[in-house]
Amino acid sequence: HDALPIWDDRALIWLAILTLAIAMGAHQLTETARDALFLAELGPTRLPLVYLMLALIGAPIALMRAGMSAKRSHLALVLAVCAPVTASFWWMSQQPWDYVFQALYVWTGISTTVFVTFFWLALSHHHSMTDAKRIFPRVALGGIVGAFLGAGIARIATELVSTLSLLLIAGGLTAVGAVFAWRLERTMGTATPAVTEGRERPATPFTEMIRRAVDSRYARVVGLLLVLASMTFTVLDYTFKTVVTELVPKAELASLFATLYLALNAIALLSQALLAQRLVLWLGLASVLLLRSEERRVGKECRSR
């Protein structure tokens, strides 16, 4: 892609950073309440069920959006829907419905998956490859800052209000994020996209994406690494939450998770600030070399046929 004037507009960059930061801060608040409420009310034995539900629902949603055009992002709509739904769990969690806590667990994961997928696809429609390597780490840093601040708010709030109240705070913060997302979409709508109207690529069918992934050695290796990483994280998450449930009183679960997420986001923030952009630049070059090698292999096979 040609170099774009869009990223010269600092207002748009800041809108993207603030939108992602607010959304991730709200997610961190919701996640803290979700984990504490789920373990306090249901215990860890039902975690495998919600893990399975997250996988069965989340993967098709992400793939479906990946096959759609990024011209219309729907970021504001997604956050506008998430805000009242998240806040409504404050009331539903007070009802004698066991399934509410399972629904909250799944909702927290699915809503974040949808927003993050839509967000990065929208930004990818308005960037060049060169600009992305320079700017996307900064935008991602904003998301980590937002998660860090969200965990900090959760940590303070657990000392002042009930765990359920975190859901109301998260819903209100998500509504604020919807306003910034609306402004971001309006700004992107007046900017020059990376792929112009005449050159926009059509949406790739789901079956075609699967076929390309299976045929690509690079995609197969990356996919295998992602599967192994997800399996490892799931086992660690289940083991950790099982131990926590046995050792920590229910009344202290929210405070514990808020403190844990605050520490983890602090580590992630330092890593992103110090290493991310260098890694993106280096991995970008490595990815290009791997793709070039793959292109040469495919070319040889085509010529041999």
Disulfide bonds with the S-S distance in Angstrom:
none
